[in-house]
Amino acid sequence: MQRPRFEVPEALVMEILSKLPLKSLTRFNCVCKYWCSFFQTPHFISKHYHNNVKSNNLNLVLQRHDHGTASMPYFSQISVEKDENFLGKQNIRFPFFKNQLPYVYGARHGLFCLNDCLTDKAAIWNPSTREFKILPPSSAQRPTYLGHTYACVYFNHGAFVFDSKADDYKFIRFVTLSFVNTEYENAFAENMSQVELYSLKCDSWKEISSPNYTPCGLNWGDNYLDGICYWETKMGYYPDEKEMILSFDMANEKFSVSPIPKFFESYPEHYIQVLVFNKSLGVFAYPVEGIDKSFNLWVMNEGIRTQQFSIESIPGVFNVLGFWKNGEMFLLNTNCEVVLFDPSTQEFKVHYISIFAYVENLVPINGIQEHEDHIIRELV
């Protein structure tokens, strides 16, 4: 007797599939052509991503360079087991950047934007799908200064974001042009700034009107919230300079500047870092002097500022990079290593070089699959 055939509703099948890791979905591409095409639809991509976010399924990429060796800098993809030991899976090197370690922006919906601070080279990378897109050269015209062309160019600040109103991934970067005037006996440099914005949807750059302020310091943590990018900047000159927040609204492509709430009596005595914490704009403050740093995190929400936590003393720590799943902090120590610190227990967990968390996403970037000219993967 033939057994009755039970068919699972298609909606339930897709609901189950949307909760699986990308590695499993890749295997299923060979099972059914319909599934393969459905995995590429915006609805499934969005559902799969938001299920990962809801489940807090974070992955990590380490940015590393082995000191004392001739090997090029590289990234490491790692997995986190239940015992919280970090296990390396493979190393990724980027010959495309001429053996330089690119600066990393993101991750935005599982995508990273990589940018060489000394050249015009930039790329978008999806480590989950292994898709790699080389961005076109900037079309912005570099200005001259008193008839002199620039001597060098730096791309040292930026942000990689998703503009939900335009349904577009964008990369904004600040360009510093340094001019050297050799007509004088003691040659000196003059700096000028430009701002340029890349659109993935248009696959092109455009120049944005540069503000009177430029970011300072390094934004190690996430600096994008609700369509607006944030950087620390300064107004005036020492000893009267003031810490300010420079912001850029992606929707109207306009800059604005606002004061940082005065949490301390004297700003020059503290480093200030602007970053996003638990979907709110936060300000970290820690003293300039001393090896053992105390940290204070204030969060601003709807005009109200509250102190999130205060840590009296962490030995040998230089800067705050970001946060892990349960409120643990990634900190940069004086040996240029990253440490994972638990504020609740006041304990260090692991040490690494530089680290970025991301959630798997199937979003396409109209790039190419990884090629050895661009990316080299080595199993470890």
Secondary structure as GFF3:
##gff-version 3
##sequence-region A 1 380
A	DSSP	alpha_helix	10	17	.	.	.	ID=ss1
A	DSSP	alpha_helix	22	28	.	.	.	ID=ss2
A	DSSP	alpha_helix	33	38	.	.	.	ID=ss3
A	DSSP	alpha_helix	42	54	.	.	.	ID=ss4
A	DSSP	beta_strand	58	64	.	.	.	ID=ss5
A	DSSP	beta_strand	74	80	.	.	.	ID=ss6
A	DSSP	beta_strand	86	93	.	.	.	ID=ss7
A	DSSP	three_ten_helix	95	97	.	.	.	ID=ss8
A	DSSP	beta_strand	103	108	.	.	.	ID=ss9
A	DSSP	beta_strand	111	115	.	.	.	ID=ss10
A	DSSP	beta_strand	122	126	.	.	.	ID=ss11
A	DSSP	beta_strand	131	134	.	.	.	ID=ss12
A	DSSP	beta_strand	152	163	.	.	.	ID=ss13
A	DSSP	beta_strand	168	181	.	.	.	ID=ss14
A	DSSP	beta_strand	188	199	.	.	.	ID=ss15
A	DSSP	beta_strand	204	208	.	.	.	ID=ss16
A	DSSP	beta_strand	224	225	.	.	.	ID=ss17
A	DSSP	beta_strand	228	235	.	.	.	ID=ss18
A	DSSP	beta_strand	242	249	.	.	.	ID=ss19
A	DSSP	beta_strand	254	259	.	.	.	ID=ss20
A	DSSP	three_ten_helix	267	269	.	.	.	ID=ss21
A	DSSP	beta_strand	270	277	.	.	.	ID=ss22
A	DSSP	beta_strand	280	287	.	.	.	ID=ss23
A	DSSP	beta_strand	293	301	.	.	.	ID=ss24
A	DSSP	beta_strand	304	314	.	.	.	ID=ss25
A	DSSP	beta_strand	317	323	.	.	.	ID=ss26
A	DSSP	beta_strand	329	333	.	.	.	ID=ss27
A	DSSP	beta_strand	338	342	.	.	.	ID=ss28
A	DSSP	beta_strand	347	352	.	.	.	ID=ss29
A	DSSP	beta_strand	354	359	.	.	.	ID=ss30
A	DSSP	beta_strand	368	369	.	.	.	ID=ss31
A	DSSP	beta_strand	376	379	.	.	.	ID=ss32
###
